[in-house]
Every structure is written in structure tokens, then in C-alpha cells.
Amino acid sequence: MTSNYTFFALCALASMIILGGCEPSLSEQPTDIPQIAIEASMDVQYLEIVTTDVDASCATLAEVHAVEFGAPQPEFGNARIALLSNGGRLGVRAPLSADEAAPLVRPYLRIENIEAAIAAAEASGAEFAMLATEIPGHGKFAIYLQGGVQYGLWEV
């Protein structure tokens, strides 16, 4: 029963990110929250879903969102990748290590300068699980942990 709830929670989160439903428009933003800066663009370059049931996850996401997943891609940890209309990618793969035993959704946000982003995250107290790593032909990525959540950075 818990695995079904986990699966649906992962699908709901993926749907929100893919469809952009997780952020209200500026006109819907609360006015009593101080605004320090408004991000000009915060694009998800790659949304990674780690699950023990890759085929079922891909089938559901394909049916619900009309995306098509390809064959496992070795350079992405054997993730099955769907190309998205906004230029991003959605990857679903099995765990690669014991650290990924629990299902996981990790957004990789597109950035201009990965080294500067790593320095800024470290200065804010983030711990890195993986520093800048290149995937030939696809860019560089890094993974950091903050508050028990995993985030990815992606420089194209």
C-alpha cells in the first residue's frame, strides 16, 4: 500500500514540475512576503525519478503526459529518457546504489556557470554528493543536499 502512495506522490510531483503548476504566477504571489529578487528563469533541465518500478512509472507518465520514453541511456545511469516540449528531459531509472533505496525525485535546474553555482551552494551550507561531472554532449551536472532534499545543477 505504501509503495502505491509513494508512486502516486512521485507522479504528482513530476506532473507539477513538468506542467509548471508548482509556482503561482506573479499576479497570484502573496504581497505580504518580502521579495529579495525575482528569478528571471528557473528552468528544470532534467527531472530524475529513481524507482524500483521503472517500466510502470514510464508507462504511467507516458499515458498521463503523452511523452515517449526511449531505451535506457548508459550515460544517464540507464535512465529511460523522455524529451519535453520545453527542451528539458524526464528520466526514470532504477537505483544505482544503496543510498537510493527509497524512491527519489531530483530536479536538475539549468544554470549558466556550474562552478559559481557550486561555490554559492557551499557558501549557503549545502553538502555535495557529486561535484561538477561532464556527460559528453549533454553538459555538466552536480548534486547537492540541503535540508534533507537532493538538488541537481545542470550547465548546458
C-alpha positions in Angstrom: 0.0 0.0 0.0 2.8 2.5 0.9 4.6 1.8 -2.4 1.4 2.8 -4.3 1.2 6.1 -2.4 4.9 6.7 -3.0 4.4 6.1 -6.7 1.4 8.4 -7.0 3.2 11.1 -4.9 6.2 10.9 -7.3 3.9 11.2 -10.3 2.1 14.1 -8.8 5.4 15.9 -8.1 6.7 15.2 -11.6 3.4 16.5 -13.1 3.6 19.7 -11.1 7.2 20.3 -12.2 6.6 19.3 -15.8 3.4 21.3 -16.2 4.7 24.3 -14.2 1.9 24.0 -11.6 4.2 24.3 -8.6 4.7 28.1 -8.9 1.9 30.6 -9.0 2.0 33.5 -11.5 3.4 36.8 -10.3 -0.2 38.2 -10.0 -1.0 35.3 -7.6 2.0 35.8 -5.4 1.2 36.9 -1.8 2.0 40.6 -1.4 3.0 40.3 2.3 6.1 38.2 1.6 9.2 40.3 1.1 10.8 39.9 -2.3 14.6 40.0 -2.3 14.9 39.2 -6.0 12.8 37.6 -8.7 14.5 34.8 -10.7 14.4 35.6 -14.4 14.4 32.0 -15.3 14.5 28.8 -13.3 14.2 26.0 -15.7 14.2 22.3 -15.0 16.8 20.9 -17.4 16.4 17.3 -16.2 13.9 15.7 -13.8 15.2 12.4 -12.5 12.9 9.8 -10.9 14.6 6.9 -9.2 12.3 3.9 -8.6 12.4 0.2 -8.4 9.5 0.0 -10.9 10.9 1.8 -13.9 8.6 0.3 -16.5 5.4 1.0 -14.6 6.5 4.6 -13.9 7.3 5.2 -17.6 4.1 3.7 -18.7 2.0 5.9 -16.4 3.9 9.1 -17.2 3.7 8.3 -20.9 -0.1 7.8 -20.7 -0.8 10.8 -18.4 1.5 13.3 -20.1 1.7 12.0 -23.7 5.5 11.6 -23.6 7.6 8.9 -25.2 10.4 7.2 -23.3 13.4 5.8 -25.1 15.6 2.9 -24.3 17.9 3.0 -21.3 20.7 5.5 -21.7 24.0 4.4 -20.1 25.3 8.0 -19.7 22.3 8.8 -17.6 22.6 5.7 -15.3 20.5 3.7 -17.7 17.5 6.0 -17.3 14.8 5.9 -19.8 14.5 9.4 -21.2 11.5 11.4 -22.5 12.2 14.7 -24.3 9.9 17.5 -23.2 8.5 20.3 -25.3 10.4 22.9 -23.2 13.7 21.4 -24.1 14.1 19.6 -20.8 14.2 15.9 -20.2 12.5 13.5 -17.8 14.5 10.4 -16.8 13.3 7.4 -15.0 15.8 4.9 -13.7 16.4 2.2 -11.1 18.6 2.8 -8.0 22.3 2.8 -8.6 23.4 2.3 -5.0 22.1 1.6 -1.5 21.8 5.4 -1.0 19.0 5.4 -3.4 17.0 2.5 -1.9 14.0 4.8 -1.3 12.2 6.3 -4.3 13.6 9.7 -5.2 12.7 12.7 -7.4 15.6 15.0 -8.1 15.2 18.2 -10.2 18.3 19.5 -12.0 18.0 23.2 -12.5 19.7 24.8 -15.5 22.4 27.2 -14.6 24.9 29.3 -16.5 28.1 28.6 -14.5 28.3 25.4 -12.6 31.5 26.3 -10.6 29.9 29.6 -9.4 26.7 27.7 -8.5 28.6 25.1 -6.6 30.5 27.8 -4.7 27.2 29.7 -3.8 25.6 26.4 -2.6 28.6 25.5 -0.5 28.6 29.0 1.0 24.9 28.5 1.9 25.8 25.3 3.8 24.9 22.7 1.1 26.8 19.5 1.1 27.7 18.0 -2.3 27.1 14.3 -3.2 28.7 14.9 -6.6 30.7 17.8 -7.9 30.7 19.0 -11.5 30.7 16.0 -13.7 30.5 16.1 -17.5 28.2 14.0 -19.6 29.8 14.4 -23.1 27.4 16.0 -25.5 24.9 16.9 -22.7 26.7 19.3 -20.4 27.8 19.2 -16.7 25.9 18.3 -13.6 26.4 18.3 -9.8 24.2 17.1 -6.9 23.9 18.7 -3.5 21.9 18.1 -0.4 20.2 20.8 1.6 17.7 20.2 4.4 17.4 16.5 3.6 16.5 17.2 -0.1 18.6 16.4 -3.1 19.0 19.0 -5.8 20.8 19.0 -9.1 22.6 21.7 -11.1 22.9 21.4 -14.9 25.1 23.6 -17.1 24.4 23.1 -20.8 
